[in-house]
Amino acid sequence: MQTILLVISVLLIVIVLLQSNRAESGAQIISGGNSDLFSNRKERGSELVITRVTLVLGMAFFIISFVMEFI
């Protein structure tokens, strides 16, 4: 169980690092530039797949961690 959690955590780190540059939009909040911040942009193709994989890995990490705590 711990090995699975370790593998999921490494995969989650890699997937988060592969995601698009949304941090630039977050940095624009502080600097005051908001031209792209609230744009209505849909995720498509590989960006959508990476987002869904991140969601699934995050949920798996949470559930396994929760189960390991009470077993």
Buried (B, 14 or more C-beta within 10 A) or exposed (E): EEEEBEEBBEBBEEBEEEEEEEEEBEEBEEEEEEEEEEEEEEEEEEBEEBBEBBEEBBEBBEEBEEEEEEE
